[in-house]
Amino acid sequence: MMTGAVKCPYCQSQAELVTGKVIYPHRQDLHSLNFWRCAPCDAYVACHKPGKGYGDGSRPLGRLANGTLRRAKRDAHEAFDPIWKLGGMKRKDAYVWLAKELGIGVDECHIGEFDADMCCRVVGISNSRNRRLGRDP
């Protein structure tokens, strides 16, 4: 499609802006979405949808992630999201809590920007909270 200002954190190459048809050819519901991709590293990240202050739909939702990091992010969300999705906290409040637990600023607290080690910390912290609340981690 086209190239932009997003660099691959693995090989430092310029990432390419592609549609969901390239990343998820079997998912027609994702074909119209944009993704930044580094094909040699099998790393990609989805983009914010156009509008609502996010511009033309090319702003990445986080950092490019290879398979290992995508799995770590998925695990982090599976552990963390029940904290706000099951009514324990509002989403914003849950991220404030998580930032405090991680010892980082709220503005830095975004799973999409975390590396695999930080995602692992999110899993541990979130699972501990979920166990205390009687939820299976």
VENGI-V499242 format. One record per pair of residues at least 12 apart in sequence whose ideal C-beta (glycine too) atoms are under 7 Angstrom apart, sorted by the first residue. I is the first residue (numbers start at 1). J is the second residue. D is the distance in Angstrom with one decimal. If there is no record, write none. Layout:
BEGIN
I	J	D
I	J	D
END
This chain:
BEGIN
1	16	6.5
1	17	5.2
1	18	5.0
1	19	6.6
2	17	5.2
3	16	5.4
3	17	6.9
4	17	5.3
4	58	6.2
6	36	4.5
6	60	5.9
6	64	7.0
8	38	3.7
8	41	5.5
8	43	5.7
8	64	5.5
9	63	6.1
9	64	6.0
10	38	6.9
10	41	4.4
10	43	5.9
10	66	6.2
11	38	6.5
11	40	6.3
11	41	5.5
13	38	5.8
15	36	4.3
15	37	6.1
15	38	5.1
15	64	6.1
16	37	5.4
17	34	5.9
17	36	5.9
17	58	5.7
18	35	5.6
18	37	5.1
19	31	6.0
19	32	6.8
19	33	6.8
19	34	6.3
20	32	6.7
20	33	4.3
20	35	6.2
22	37	6.8
23	35	4.9
23	37	6.5
23	44	5.6
33	46	6.3
33	47	6.9
34	47	4.0
34	57	5.0
34	58	5.8
35	47	6.3
36	60	5.3
36	64	6.1
38	64	5.9
41	66	5.7
42	66	5.8
42	67	6.2
43	64	4.1
43	65	5.9
43	66	4.6
44	64	6.2
45	60	4.7
45	61	5.9
45	62	5.4
45	63	6.2
45	64	5.0
45	65	6.1
46	61	4.9
47	59	5.8
47	60	5.7
47	61	6.4
48	61	6.0
61	112	5.0
62	110	6.5
62	112	2.3
62	113	5.0
63	112	6.9
63	113	5.7
68	116	6.1
69	115	6.9
69	116	5.4
72	116	4.1
72	119	3.8
72	120	6.6
73	111	5.7
73	119	5.6
75	119	6.4
75	123	5.4
76	111	5.0
76	114	6.9
76	119	4.0
76	122	4.1
76	123	5.7
77	111	6.0
79	122	6.5
79	123	4.5
79	126	3.8
79	127	5.3
79	137	6.2
80	98	6.6
80	111	6.9
80	122	5.5
80	126	4.4
82	130	6.2
82	135	6.1
83	126	6.2
83	129	6.2
88	133	6.5
95	109	5.2
98	122	6.8
98	125	7.0
101	125	4.8
102	121	6.2
END
